[in-house]
């Protein structure tokens, strides 16, 4: 269940569960493909990535999400953004959401950067007039030069990041979701993004940040969620949660141990 209303908390999860189907084998020949059409259960396994997750995130909070690869961090953000629908439980999100979860997501590869500004602005709920009013600020912040009028299929990952971040913050959402996207930017633009994030925080907005960079998480977030074993292993101050996570990271085995748990 996913609904958007007003008032606090900004984000509410109640006993949320999400599952994936994991492919463990693929047919190699046309004959095997035909046979497996009638034996789907033999090469699929259902994997619960999040189970019985309950949390509240309030206005003005900057919450970091940490955990190993495959632990469910990005899934959590996609559930907040409404990209995924929970298999069970209730999700309530209050206010406008802008997400930077996958590089190039929401961009049309054949359109130019400028044309994608309009497309993304409309997808985020702006009118054409509002997009036109903000276009100059987005172009200026992204600093893509003449590439703003080049099809985005020719963009590097860093250029995608510049344009996506510039659009998201200019829309001025109530909730901003960021998943590792700052990692692909150059040092100059990263600092520029961090300054804009600080403005966002001072304005009392809500930020949820996924990153493997625990230094960045500690710099930006007072509260940290540690996701592991399909649930929240810890939820608390960054100075308490991060040391425990790093200790566990150095002492535990491969990800298979988490998947099996």
N, C-alpha and C positions, 0 to 999 in steps of 0.2 A: 504494500500500500504506500502510495506517495501522494502527499498533498502539500499545497503552499497556502499559508495563512499569514496573519500578522501577530505581533507581540512576542515576548520572550518565552522560552529560549529560542535562539535562532535555529538550532538544529537539535532534533530529538530522535533517538533510536530507541525502540522498545523491542527487545528480544528478536533482533534482526538476524536472519539467516540468508546466505547466498551460496549457490552451488554452481560448479562448472562440470561439463562433461569433458573428461580427459581422454584423448586418443592414445592407445598404447600400441596399436599396430595398424598398418595401412596395407590394403591389397596391392599387389605388384602387377597383376595381369588383369585383362578384361574379364576373364573367367572368374578370377577371385573376387573381382568387384561385384559381379552378378551374384555370386554365392553369398557374399557378405551383406548384400541388400536384405537378405532374409535372416541374417545372423548378427544384427547390429550390436546386441548385448555382448558379443564375444570380443569386440575391440574397443568398447567404450567403458569407462569407469567414472562414476559420479564422485566428484571431489567437493567436499564442503569447505569453502575458503573462509567463511565467517559463520559463527554459530552463537546464537543467544547473546548478541552484542547489544548492550544498552548503554546509552550515554546522552549527555546534554552538553551543548556548546552555546554559550551566551553571547550577547552583543558585546563587542569590544574585545573579545578573547582572541589571542593568536595561539593556535594549538598546533604543535608539531606532531607528526605521525612517523614513528620509526619501526623498523623490523627488517628481517632478512628478505631477500628476493623471494617472491611467491607467498609471502605471509598474509597478503590481503590488503596492503596499504592503498594501492591504486583502486582496488575494488571498493574500499570504503569511500573514497572520493567520488567514484562514479555513481555510487548509490546516492550520495548527497546531491550530486548534479542531476540525478534523474536519468542518467544514461543507462543504468541497470535498474531492474525492478527486483526487489527482494523476494526470495522464495517464501519467506515467512516473516512475520513481525510488522511493525509499524514505523514509518519514517515521516517526520514532519519537518519541513524546511520553510522558514519564515523570511521572506524578502527576496530580492533579486540576486541571482547567482551568476557569477562569471567564473569559468573554469579554464585553467591551463594545464590540461592533463596529458594530452598527446600532441607532439609537434605536428602542426599542419592540420589538426582536427578542425573541421568546420571550414577549411579553405578549399576553394575549387581550383584544382591545379592549372586549368587553362585560363583562368582569370588573372589579371594583374593584381599587384598588391593593393593598388588604389580601389579596384573593383571589389576585392575581397573585404576591404574596410566597410563598404556599403553592405555587402552580403552578411558579414558577421554582426554588424550593428543592428541590422534588421532581425537577425536570429536572436539577438540578445534583448529585443523588445523596443528598440529605438524606432522612431519614425524616420522617413527619408530626410525630412528637414533637420531633425536632431543629428543625424549622421553627417549631413553636409556642414552643420555648425561645428562639429568636432573633428572633421577630417584634417584640417590644417594642424591641429594640436597632435593628432595621432601620427601624421607624417613627420612632423618636427621631432617628436620624441623617438620614433623608430630610427631616424637617421639612416635611411636606406638609399638616399640619393636618387639617382636615375632608376635604380632597381624598383622603385615604387610603381613604375609603369611597365614592369616586366612580368610575364606570367610566373606565378609562384612555384611552378614545377621546376624552375631553374634556380630556386633559392637553396642555400645551404641550411643546415639545421640552425645555425646561429641567426640567420636572417629570418627564418620562421619564428624563432623565439622573440626576436625584436618586434616583429609585426604583431604577433599574438599577444604579447605582454602589453604593448602600447594600446591595442584595442580594448583589452580587458580592463585596464585601469582607467581609461578615458570614459568608459561606460559608467564608471563610478557605482559599482554594485554594492549591495549590503554585505554580501559574502563573496570572498575571493578564494578559490581553490587552486593550489599550485602543486604540481607533481614533478619534481626533479628538473623542471624546465630551466632553472637558473644555471644548472650545471653546464649547459651547452653554450652559454654566452661568454664573450670575452670579458676581461677584468674590468674594463672601462664601463661597458654597458651593464654589467652585473652590479657595480656600485650605483649606477644610475637607477636601476630597478630597486635596490635596497633603500635608496632615499625615497622613492615613491611609495614603497611599502611602509616606511616610517610615517609618511603623511597619511596613508590609509589607516594606520593604527591610531594615530592622534585624532583622526576624525571619528573614532569609535566604531569602525567597521570590524567585521569578523573575518579572520584569515585562518585557513587550514592548510598546512604546508607539509608535504611528504618529501623527505630527503634522506639520503644516506650520509649526508654531511652533518655529523652531530655538532660540529662547531657552529655551523649556520643555524641549526635548530636551537642551540643554546643561546646564540646571539639574538634571535628573533622571538623565541617562545618562552613564556613563563610556565606553560603547561604542556606536557608531552604524553601522548598515547603510545604505548609499546604494544604492537600487534604480533602475536605468535600463537601457534597451535589453534588457529581458527577463532581466537578470541583476544580480549584485551588482557595482556599479561600484567600491565601496570598503567596507572593513570595518576599523574601527579606532577609536582614541580620538576622542571628540567634538571636541576642540580641533583635530584634524587633518582630520577628514572634513568637518565643517560648512563651514569656509572654502572648501574645494574645491568643494563642492556649490553654495554661493552664487555663486561665481565662474562656474561653468558655467551656472547658472540665468540669470544676467544676460547671458550671451553667446550662448546657443543660440536656435534658432528655435522654431517651433510644435511641438506634440506629435506632429504627423504625422511629423516627422523621427525621433522615437523609435520610433513604430509601424513605420516602414519599415525600421528597422535590424535 
